[in-house]
């Protein structure tokens, strides 16, 4: 592998001159610069990332903070990551993914390791926000906290999502609904998307005069079974369920069957999840699709657009779309 000394020898200049050409710290004559560039090309020399950063005042790296907390569906997280990587690659950037939290934010940003940050799993009152707001690098949140403090945010509009899912069932004639929601750990952290989803669902039910239950659900087989058992105990006449818990979804459907409840004959079901999750079920599930990759791409585009303050901060909430598949219908008439 060629070194900076090899480049200097072939170009007929000193090592420091090559360094200055790479860093841009001192002016170099056009003839000398051309000789150095030809030497770099012929030797296939790869400058150290730090030297490239000095030359452009950029690192060519986007930082992605995706803390792997309890209750988080890693498969869904990776769909967001795919969108982030796709957009970063298109903009000639690499992605530094960070899954730890303690002290990492300050270290990654404070040492100029990244040009911009994308931060996931945002809580309503997220303790990271004041730190992010004080950084020189732009930061974009995937989520919507109570006070973004001037930071850009992008997410699905989960308040509208909860309302859309409930209204679809209410418009079919259902009046006894349940929301099988995010794990209790996610709820207790006041994670933004879960709170907004619940508010939208409850608001739509109350506006239509429908009865409802909201049941936090562990993302496990046992968690799904326990939630369905609780539902059948507290509201055995329920006719419609919204599931906002991707990992629990197939187990909820299986647990309903153990109580003699078929989807959609006995219970209509709407899921809030990525499209791939909904169509993988049997029957295919009517869903409000979470555009995970589109959100990840938008976050990177917004972050890079703010470099050098070229673009203003903004809050972008994607409008939800319901895909009507095979799991909802009007409630069956009660027996005479």
C-alpha positions in Angstrom: 0.0 0.0 0.0 1.4 3.4 -1.0 2.3 5.9 1.6 2.6 9.7 1.7 6.4 9.3 1.4 5.9 7.3 -1.8 3.7 10.1 -3.3 6.3 12.8 -2.3 9.2 10.8 -3.9 7.3 10.2 -7.2 6.1 13.9 -7.4 9.6 15.2 -6.5 8.4 17.2 -3.5 8.8 17.0 0.2 6.4 15.0 2.4 5.2 18.3 4.0 4.2 19.6 0.6 2.0 16.6 -0.1 0.5 17.1 3.4 -0.2 20.8 2.6 -1.8 19.8 -0.7 -4.1 17.3 1.0 -5.0 19.6 3.9 -5.3 22.9 2.0 -3.5 24.6 4.9 -1.0 26.4 2.6 -1.2 27.5 -1.0 0.5 25.1 -3.5 1.4 26.1 -7.1 -0.8 24.6 -9.7 2.1 22.7 -11.3 3.1 21.2 -8.0 -0.5 20.2 -7.2 -0.9 18.5 -10.6 2.3 16.5 -10.0 1.0 15.4 -6.6 -2.4 14.5 -8.0 -0.8 12.4 -10.8 1.4 10.6 -8.2 -1.6 9.9 -6.0 -3.5 8.5 -9.0 -0.7 6.3 -10.3 0.1 4.9 -6.9 -3.6 4.5 -5.9 -2.8 6.3 -2.7 -5.6 6.5 -0.2 -5.2 9.6 2.1 -6.1 9.1 5.8 -9.7 10.0 6.6 -8.4 12.8 8.8 -6.4 14.4 6.0 -9.5 14.3 3.8 -11.5 15.9 6.5 -9.0 18.7 6.9 -9.0 19.4 3.2 -12.8 19.8 3.0 -13.7 20.6 6.6 -16.0 17.6 6.3 -15.7 14.0 7.4 -18.0 12.4 4.8 -19.8 10.6 7.7 -23.3 10.7 9.0 -23.8 9.6 12.6 -26.8 7.5 13.4 -27.8 7.0 17.0 -30.1 4.0 17.3 -30.1 2.9 20.9 -31.1 -0.7 21.2 -33.3 -0.4 24.3 -35.7 -3.0 25.7 -39.0 -3.2 23.9 -37.5 -2.1 20.6 -38.0 -4.2 17.5 -34.5 -4.6 16.0 -36.0 -5.7 12.6 -37.9 -2.4 12.3 -34.9 -0.4 13.4 -32.9 -2.0 10.6 -35.5 -0.9 8.1 -34.9 2.7 9.2 -31.2 2.1 9.0 -31.5 0.9 5.4 -33.1 4.2 4.5 -30.4 6.2 6.3 -27.6 4.2 4.6 -29.3 4.6 1.2 -29.6 8.3 1.4 -26.1 8.7 2.9 -24.5 6.6 0.2 -26.3 8.6 -2.5 -24.7 11.8 -1.0 -21.2 10.1 -0.9 -21.3 9.7 2.9 -20.6 6.8 5.1 -22.7 6.0 8.2 -21.4 5.6 11.7 -24.1 3.7 13.7 -24.0 4.0 17.5 -26.2 1.7 19.6 -24.9 2.8 23.0 -25.9 5.9 24.9 -23.8 6.9 27.9 -21.2 9.5 26.9 -21.3 8.6 23.2 -23.2 11.6 21.9 -20.7 14.1 23.2 -17.7 12.0 22.1 -19.0 11.4 18.6 -20.0 15.0 18.0 -17.4 16.8 20.1 -14.5 15.2 18.3 -15.9 16.1 14.8 -16.2 12.5 13.8 -19.4 13.2 11.8 -20.8 15.9 9.6 -24.4 15.5 10.9 -26.4 13.3 13.2 -29.7 11.3 12.9 -31.2 10.3 16.3 -33.8 7.6 16.8 -36.2 6.5 19.5 -37.1 10.0 20.7 -38.9 10.4 24.0 -41.4 13.2 24.6 -39.0 14.8 27.1 -35.7 13.5 25.7 -32.6 14.3 27.8 -30.5 14.2 24.6 -32.2 17.2 23.0 -30.4 20.0 24.9 -27.1 18.4 24.1 -28.0 18.0 20.4 -29.3 21.6 20.2 -25.9 22.9 21.4 -23.8 21.0 18.8 -22.3 22.7 15.8 -23.3 19.8 13.6 -26.9 19.6 12.4 -29.0 16.9 14.1 -32.3 15.5 12.9 -34.7 13.5 15.1 -36.7 10.6 13.9 -39.6 11.3 16.2 -41.4 14.3 17.7 -40.6 15.4 21.2 -42.7 17.9 23.2 -40.1 20.6 22.7 -37.6 20.0 19.8 -35.7 23.2 20.8 -35.2 24.2 17.2 -34.1 20.7 15.9 -35.5 19.2 12.8 -37.8 16.3 13.1 -39.2 13.7 10.7 -41.7 10.9 11.5 -44.9 9.3 10.6 -47.8 11.4 12.0 -48.7 8.9 14.7 -51.5 11.0 16.1 -53.3 10.9 12.7 -52.3 7.2 12.4 -54.1 6.2 15.6 -57.1 8.2 14.5 -57.1 6.7 11.0 -56.9 3.1 12.3 -59.8 3.7 14.8 -62.0 5.5 12.3 -61.6 2.8 9.7 -63.1 0.3 12.2 -65.7 2.8 13.5 -66.9 3.5 10.0 -67.4 -0.2 9.5 -69.8 -0.1 12.4 -67.6 -1.3 15.3 -68.2 0.3 18.6 -66.1 -1.9 20.9 -62.4 -1.5 20.1 -59.1 -2.3 21.7 -55.5 -1.0 21.1 -52.9 -3.7 21.7 -50.0 -1.3 21.9 -46.3 -0.9 22.5 -44.4 -2.7 25.3 -44.7 -1.2 28.8 -41.0 -0.3 28.7 -41.7 1.9 25.6 -44.7 3.4 27.3 -42.9 4.1 30.5 -40.1 5.9 28.7 -42.8 8.2 27.2 -41.5 7.3 23.7 -43.0 9.9 21.4 -44.6 7.7 18.8 -46.4 5.5 21.3 -47.9 8.4 23.1 -49.1 10.1 19.9 -50.5 6.9 18.6 -52.5 6.3 21.8 -53.9 9.9 21.8 -55.0 9.6 18.2 -56.8 6.3 18.8 -58.5 7.4 22.0 -59.6 10.7 20.5 -61.2 9.0 17.5 -63.0 6.5 19.7 -64.3 9.1 22.1 -65.5 11.4 19.3 -67.5 8.5 17.8 -68.9 7.4 21.2 -67.1 4.0 21.0 -65.8 2.1 24.0 -62.1 1.2 24.1 -59.3 -0.5 25.9 -55.6 0.4 25.6 -53.3 -2.6 26.5 -49.5 -2.2 26.6 -48.1 -5.5 25.3 -44.8 -7.2 25.6 -43.3 -8.0 22.2 -43.2 -11.8 22.9 -45.5 -14.8 22.5 -46.3 -14.7 26.2 -46.9 -11.0 26.1 -49.4 -11.3 23.2 -51.2 -14.2 24.9 -51.5 -12.3 28.2 -52.9 -9.2 26.5 -55.4 -11.2 24.6 -56.4 -13.0 27.8 -56.8 -9.7 29.5 -58.9 -8.4 26.6 -61.2 -11.5 26.6 -61.7 -11.1 30.3 -62.4 -7.4 30.3 -64.2 -7.0 27.0 -65.3 -10.4 25.6 -67.7 -8.6 23.2 -64.9 -6.7 21.5 -65.3 -6.7 17.7 -62.2 -4.7 16.5 -58.6 -4.5 17.5 -55.7 -2.2 16.5 -52.3 -3.7 17.0 -49.3 -1.3 17.2 -46.7 -3.9 18.1 -45.0 -5.6 15.1 -43.3 -8.4 17.1 -46.6 -9.3 18.9 -48.8 -9.1 15.8 -48.7 -12.8 14.6 -49.0 -14.0 18.2 -52.0 -11.8 18.9 -53.8 -13.4 15.9 -52.9 -16.9 17.1 -54.0 -16.1 20.6 -57.4 -14.8 19.4 -58.0 -18.1 17.7 -57.5 -20.0 20.9 -60.6 -18.0 22.2 -62.5 -19.0 19.1 -62.1 -15.5 17.5 -61.2 -15.6 13.8 -59.9 -12.6 11.9 -62.0 -11.0 10.4 -65.1 -13.1 11.0 -65.2 -12.4 14.7 -62.7 -9.7 15.2 -61.6 -7.1 12.6 -57.9 -6.2 13.0 -55.8 -3.2 11.8 -52.1 -3.2 12.3 -49.7 -0.2 12.4 -46.5 -1.6 11.0 -44.3 -1.8 8.0 -46.1 -3.1 4.9 -43.8 -6.2 4.7 -45.0 -7.2 8.2 -48.7 -6.8 7.3 -48.7 -8.8 4.1 -46.7 -11.6 5.7 -49.6 -12.6 8.0 -52.5 -14.9 7.2 -54.9 -13.3 6.4 -53.0 -10.3 5.1 -53.7 -7.5 7.5 -55.3 -4.2 6.8 -52.7 -1.7 8.0 -51.5 1.8 8.3 -48.1 1.3 6.8 -45.0 2.8 8.5 -42.7 4.0 5.7 -39.5 3.2 7.6 -37.0 3.6 4.7 -38.6 6.8 3.5 -38.3 8.3 6.9 -34.7 7.3 7.2 -33.9 8.8 3.8 -35.7 12.0 4.6 -33.8 12.3 7.9 -30.4 12.2 6.1 -31.5 14.6 3.4 -32.7 17.1 6.0 -29.5 16.8 8.0 -27.1 17.2 5.0 -29.3 20.0 3.8 -28.5 21.9 6.9 -24.8 21.8 6.6 -23.4 25.3 6.5 -27.0 26.4 7.4 -28.1 26.1 3.8 -31.6 24.8 4.8 -33.8 25.8 7.8 -34.8 23.4 10.5 -38.2 21.9 10.0 -40.8 19.4 11.4 -41.9 17.0 8.7 -44.7 14.5 9.6 -45.7 12.1 6.9 -49.4 11.6 6.4 -50.6 8.1 7.2 -52.1 5.9 4.5 -54.3 2.9 5.3 -54.1 -0.2 3.0 -57.3 -2.1 3.2 -56.6 -5.8 2.9 -58.3 -8.9 4.2 -58.6 -8.5 8.0 -61.5 -6.0 8.5 -65.2 -6.1 7.8 -68.5 -4.9 9.4 -69.2 -6.6 12.7 -71.4 -9.7 12.6 -75.0 -9.2 13.8 -75.5 -10.3 17.4 -77.5 -13.5 17.8 -81.2 -13.0 18.3 
